[in-house]
Amino acid sequence: MLLRRHRHRRGLDEGVTGRQLREWMLRHGYTVQSLGVALGVAERTVYRWRSSSGIPKYVELALEALERRERDHRATRRGA
């Protein structure tokens, strides 16, 4: 969701940039290797996305799903 809000705030129609992906990875504690594992892609693919001017829409959707999973996991742990 953070990625989408940021894009709308800037009024951009294109997808998430490599810079935004790097910032997202830092905020959520992902390395290139761990994000590759989480998304089922090779490390070189993540490196390519990080250095590009835009990443595919399906990657943005996958990142949003990872954010939801993290939120759900935290909520479950608090309730336990």
Protein Blocks (a to p, Z undefined) as FASTA:
>chain_A
ZZmmmmmmnopabdcdfklmmmmmmmnopafklmmmmnopafklmmmmmmmcbdcfklmm
mmmmmmmmmmmmmmmmmmZZ
